[in-house]
Structures are given as C-alpha cells and as structure tokens.
C-alpha cells in the first residue's frame, strides 16, 4: 500500500496482485485482510496454498465433506488451479483413502509423495476402471466435469470446450441418495475465515500441508504464465511476483 488515508489498511502493507486500485468504500473489500505473516512464510504462498485456492479447499471441506474414517475420497485434477492437493491432504488427515487424477506423471509423482493412496494419469488410465477397482467412493471433489464426473456419480457435466454433455443418469442421484453441492468461496468465507487463518498457515509452516509453486517474475510474465496454466505446463500453483521490493 502506498496511500496513508485509510484507517484499516496502512501504507507499505502488502495486498492483492495489481499495481494500483482505488476503492471508495472498505465494504468493497470483502476478502481484504492485512497479512502479518508472523510465521515467515514466502509471500507467494499467500496467493497460492494460503490464498484463495486454499480458502476454497478448506471452507468447502469444512462445510460439506463430513468425512468418516476409511471413507474413499476421489479428487479430479489433483494438481490443478484450485488447490486440490490441499483437499487430498485434509482427507488423509481425516483417515480417508485418497484417489486423485492428474494430467502428467510429474504431478502424479508429487501426489504420491504427499501420501495419496491412488494417484493416476487420466490421460493414460481409464478413470472408470480405476474407480471400479479402488472404489466405491464416498466423497467426490469435482474440478473438471465430463467423463470423470460421469464415472464418479453417474452424471455428466458441461465443462469441456470440445462438446456439451447432458445429464443422462440423473435418477442415480435419487437411487444412491447423493448430495451434490456447488460452491464459491465467498459463500462460506465469513463463517470459516478466522478458523482458517488461525490454523491453516501454521499447518503449512509445520509441513502438515505440503505444496508446490511455479513462480514467474514481473507483470510482463503474466501472459506466458496464464498460457502455462491453460496448457497444463505449470508445475504447481502459479504465482506472479510483481516486485522483489
């Protein structure tokens, strides 16, 4: 921050990813929070595993998962944009069996290194076949839709740009007494934010939640960074360091 006329946010405090922004009313900054970073985590972590992606994983897990020991949890794109790696680590801490799909062998190897029971490359293995062998599943965290969603709960999504899917097995939701939840992080931020900040950064600092980053330097790198994510070339949560100062 370079301004000094605000009663909550002081000059020189670090905020979100941009050069300048003007807000007329603090109520516009619902997600705004001064980060003291008393644990000494890298600042880039606060836009990654301890940022919006971590909030989404944590809040939704707290709200919806309700895991029981030995439940089987299936997570798609386990090294993807929302920090699904966090979900699988929360699942393992709850005593669940974790099944995770990812799009490269490098990502699969990382998922195995953090304790995932079954990590597989969905480009090389059939998702339905893996679930038949390793399931049945109790909790499914969907990040891709399409065939993975069909394999998990008998329905199809419309996430893919290559074609539109229709829900074709909708009666299975009734037959299996399934509960489906869509979410945005803001739905539960007010309820879980304080718990998150009290517990989650320390879990990261102590190695209870492991993460990887893929860092680019400077605003001029944004275009290539976005392309890396779109093409699946990022090796962890993509972060842009605007300035080292």
C-alpha positions, 0 to 999 in steps of 0.5 A, a space after each residue: 500500500 502506498 496511500 496513508 488515508 485509510 484507517 484499516 489498511 496502512 501504507 507499505 502493507 502488502 495486498 492483492 496482485 495489481 499495481 494500483 486500485 482505488 476503492 471508495 468504500 472498505 465494504 468493497 473489500 470483502 476478502 481484504 485482510 492485512 497479512 502479518 505473516 508472523 510465521 515467515 512464510 514466502 509471500 507467494 504462498 499467500 496467493 497460492 496454498 494460503 490464498 484463495 485456492 486454499 480458502 476454497 479447499 478448506 471452507 468447502 471441506 469444512 462445510 460439506 465433506 463430513 468425512 468418516 474414517 476409511 471413507 474413499 475420497 476421489 479428487 479430479 485434477 489433483 494438481 490443478 488451479 484450485 488447490 486440490 492437493 490441499 483437499 487430498 491432504 485434509 482427507 488423509 488427515 481425516 483417515 480417508 483413502 485418497 484417489 486423485 487424477 492428474 494430467 502428467 506423471 510429474 504431478 502424479 509423482 508429487 501426489 504420491 509423495 504427499 501420501 495419496 493412496 491412488 494417484 493416476 494419469 487420466 490421460 493414460 488410465 481409464 478413470 472408470 476402471 480405476 474407480 471400479 477397482 479402488 472404489 466405491 467412493 464416498 466423497 467426490 471433489 469435482 474440478 473438471 466435469 465430463 467423463 470423470 464426473 460421469 464415472 464418479 456419480 453417474 452424471 455428466 457435466 458441461 465443462 469441456 470446450 470440445 462438446 456439451 454433455 447432458 445429464 443422462 443418469 440423473 435418477 442415480 442421484 435419487 437411487 444412491 441418495 447423493 448430495 451434490 453441492 456447488 460452491 464459491 468461496 465467498 459463500 462460506 468465507 465469513 463463517 470459516 475465515 478466522 478458523 482458517 487463518 488461525 490454523 491453516 498457515 501454521 499447518 503449512 509452516 509445520 509441513 502438515 500441508 505440503 505444496 508446490 509453486 511455479 513462480 514467474 517474475 514481473 507483470 510482463 510474465 503474466 501472459 506466458 504464465 496464464 498460457 502455462 496454466 491453460 496448457 497444463 505446463 505449470 508445475 504447481 500453483 502459479 504465482 506472479 511476483 510483481 516486485 522483489 521490493 
